[in-house]
Amino acid sequence: MSVSVRRLAAPVALLASAALLAACTSNTPEETSNTGGGGNAPAAAGSNDETGDTVTIGFSAPAADHGWMAAITSAAEAEAAKYEDIDLKVAEGTNDVNVQISQVETFINDGVDAIVLLPFDGAALTEVAVEAMEAGIPVINVDREFSRPEAARVTVLGDNYGMGRSAGEYICERLGDQGDAVVAEIAGIDNLPLTQDRSQGFADALGECGLEVSNRVAADFTVQGGESATANLLQAAPEIDAIWNHDDDQGVGVMAAIDNAGRDEFFLVGGAGSKNVMEDIKAGDSVVEATVIYPSTQAADGIRLARLLAQGKAMSDLVEVEVPRLVQLHAPVVTADNVDQYLPTAFQS
């Protein structure tokens, strides 16, 4: 099998998992063990993986300036490469919204069959996404939502509120009987809705077991920001019982600040699910005890959905004959008990 992956250029600038959908699109039944005694035979295989008409899919995402975003693009490319009927056009990653708008305009002018778009800024890319939809090109919006629902045929999201809840519920399980426990939070960029959703979920979950956030700082999803914010946090809070860090990429800096301060009286819960954090969890020799998954397979799922839409197919494990409008992925907690299950799809910070 092969896939044509092109790097695009715009006149004004360089233009540049899948686990959830595997059961929904695969035509190969999974091996199952019949332990329920019901004698049910495996469901009939679907035909979605059979080669169909070649479809051209345009893909655009922000610059791969940290591990999670790099994994988003590499996973999308790897997923497309599994299908000989996908011609994938990959625009150069950019954090310039005007360049990204130009990339989408190029896809429209080229008459692609579908567009998978992780916008640097969902609101800023909304109008050009509407333009694509009005041109009859289905848009799969990944991770950062547009400001108008008609801008996308399908939206694939992680669960930011659920991340916060999962982190808070884990800390409640560990500290819920300590009403005076000191819980700290290292957020990402505070003016982003995703950060606000994560913090709200965290606060809601803690409140249900009588805890609250005692100390909170915000970083910027970078190693440098994580180190600086954490140094300030540790200086302000001489005793801490638990920390939730929103992002494992900035967590590299978080851990550097913790090591520099020589602090180890607390445990730390990460966010996103990086390989290095999972390896720390597995080793069990640091303050890192858990991380909450924010899947880096979202764009890979978007590629599969784009192929289905362009070929007029549906998700074969659903009765519904149309691809759903919204796919929201789960935010599970990874601990030493289940880390081996998640390591194969983890990204490197």
Secondary structure, 3 states (H helix, E strand, C coil): CCCEEEEECCCCCCCCCCHHHHHHHCCCCCCCCCCCCCCCCCCCCCCCCCCCCCEEEEEECCCCCCHHHHHHHHHHHHHHCCCCCEEEEEECCCCCHHHHHHHHHHHHHHCCCEEEECCCCCCCCHHHHHHHHHCCCCEEEECCCCCCHHHCCEEEECCHHHHHHHHHHHHHHHHCCCCCCCEEEEECCCCCHHHHHHHHHHHHHHHCCCCCEEEEEECCCCHHHHHHHHHHHHHHCCCCCEEEECCHHHHHHHHHHHHHHCCCCCEEEEEECEHHHHHHHHHCCCCEEEEEECCCCHHHHHHHHHHHHHCCCCCCCCCCCCCCCEEECCCCEECCCCHHHHHHHCECC
